[in-house]
């Protein structure tokens, strides 16, 4: 039995979202959902359809890909022989990040390869103009509003296995004890991913020594887990204490790469970029949050962690019963200021406890990452960078508001947003076949 088929069987047997199949709804309810989306898009100026000229340009950039990549090989680092793989959700439509890792005597060498979107989407292109209008991809349950045309994002910008692809690689030599940067290099590359893993497949690879990429994933997890524990010890807030090993690998490697890029931009080059700044709550706000957490049934904050509210929250989450996790998370999120994009990093990222931080690893879905790719490569900072930072911050807020209101509407019509988000929707003609077919619950 193949790894993929056993993965599907495991999911079905465990009753996971993938195994359960989509939530089914009637055509009538599907129409009401479409009307609600259109209403929200108009209110918050969310652009759903791409202009014809943008779609045309995107389609043209997917032509002659093999020849174009081959012509780039001499201008880039050729990493096609390096063992490389992607790890994403089972329903991912594009794969914009891949990793490679090796162990040396005193160091780890970690490569994070990010799709070189800026090779195709640049300031002279209509796709760039459209990305500036949108600023980010908006994810609604079972509906996505893309920042870039899928015809480009899901093809030449997707690091699919066994195909040469253009990438922007962050290569880090990390001290084994401290995980600090011994060497750091960011460059354009050509890669060829060996395999596309889902998160559950990654878990299988970690457990089964006979499966391909077992040793590589075990090493990646050992390093990622060390990064994770180090972040917590340093005071980084970890609101999800039960994240599985596969998610830990990707989250920690991406955080390390983002930190490496902004380290390069700020300390080695001293340039402006789209930095991610997260202000801290006031002492009174933190006290309110900690008091609410301490009063939650079954929860106790260890006495030695009160000096740093982030460590106090981490400790409470680790010891709390599962039923209390959401209450603790809500108490923290209530007092947290919004993170925003700024042209300088000063103020740092409070939740992560990073002095300097920015985004680089998701250029398909975030304008900030796309612009930082451009700055890293060209050393050219857009003249309207402050305006771009403000717009990206505002559009992110709009997207999150639309997501919240749409989920609220789903609940009003009898749908579970979590189930829809994880299982998707399927429209059926026969109302008797629908999981939810109660139009009387639809607000008039």
CORNORRA-V521614 format. One line per field, one symbol per residue. ss: DSSP state (2 for helix, 1 for strand, 0 for the rest). psi: psi as a letter, one per 20 degrees, with the letter a starting at -180 (. if undefined). A space follows every 10 residues. Layout:
# CORNORRA-V521614
ss->???
psi->???
This chain:
# CORNORRA-V521614
ss->0022222222 2222002222 0011112222 2222222222 2220000000 0222222222 0000222222 2222201100 0000111100 0000001111 1110001111 1111102220 0000022222 2222010111 0011100002 2220000000 1001111111 1111100000 1111111111 1110111122 2222222000 0002222222 2222222222 2222000000 0000222222 2222222222 2222222220 0000111100 0022222222 2222000000 0022200022 2222222220 0222222222 2222200001 1100000010 0001000100 0000012222 2222222200 0000222222 2222222222 2222222222 2200002222 2220111100 2220010022 2000
psi->prhghhgggg gghikrghhh rqpprrhghh ghggggghgg hghjlpofqp qghghggggh iiqkgghggh iigiirpokh ippqrqorqh jphqnjqqqq qqpagjrqop popppmhihh oriiqhhggh hhhghrppoq ojppoqhqph hghjehjpmq qkppqpropo ppopphgijr ogqppprqrp rophqoqrgh hggghhhoii qqjghghggg gggghggghg gghijppnin ikprhghggg ghhggggghg ghgggghhhk qqanqopoqq rrhhgggggh ghghippjpp oqhjjhhohg hggggghhiq qhiighgggh hghhiprpqr pqiqjphaog gilphpqrph jmihiphggg hhgggggiko pphkgggggg gggghggggh gggghghggg hhjjqohggg hhirqppqho hiiqholnii ipp.
